[in-house]
Amino acid sequence: MNNLAGIDLNLLVVLDALLAERHVSRAAIRLNKSQPAVSHALGRLRHLLDDPLLVRHGGALQPSMRALEIAPRLTEALERMHDLLAPSGFDPAMARRSFRLAMSDYGATVVLPRLLPLLRQRAPGIDLHVSQAGREAMAAQVMDGEVDIAIGVFHALDKAVRRQRLFEEDYACLADATLLGKAAGMDIAAYLQRPHALVALRADVESEIDVALSAAGHKRRIALVLPHWGVAPGLIAGTDLVLTIARRLHPAVPAASGLAAFEPPFAIPSFAFQQIWHRRRDGDAAHQWLRETIAGLFEQPATPAIAEKEPML
């Protein structure tokens, strides 16, 4: 494919649909085309790119390595072409657009219950596809164009990535109310005597909580590691486990859960909860509207977006 002028750009729209659906019939429905027309377009694409693109394996179409490489950049290019040709300005009430968001279980608990009702009211044509990954993986997905916005806690980022602080968060502890008794909380000795639950995608990555404990010369016993915050509080009630979590999650714990909340008996630095995106999205009016909408969900005003000047340690 050496001559761009000789390419029918409609073929790229077909390729985008095929790579998303990995099924000729579903891609045809998505494009409002006949199945033979889509199959013919796939044949032309294979000739133009000199690659099979999609190969039938076990009854399903699997993308080739070249197709996997092309997919995120193709989607991004088509979105930018759409923005270029669309009428100036952005009307959320009339827009039809899909956004790919990446966030942790914590992010989904804090952000989505606020965001979704607002979108359904103000922008019913906006669709969200939400995925979960570790912070390094989410940052990589932003760089590669696999997601539009990632929401979470991020440290060192590529200088091409923008970041915006949504709010500052700190920690609190949860324990079974009966076992805690009339005490208002725990001192450090009692805290360390108890086994602990940790919400993390990977058990081998040291959490900010354990970094703070180590700095104070302490180490706790982690008796349970699980990746989902949603079920964690329910596992604490009726046990001797302690769960140290972000404070904003407390309102999601039912009052009748049998749990008591108390302050950590040692200092844990607060953290900035952020949204990040690639700077190539800066000129996308719909993307900007969504970022501003997310930032407006929280009481504290968000800081202006900045580009990374140098890695943050």
Disulfide bonds with the S-S distance in Angstrom:
none
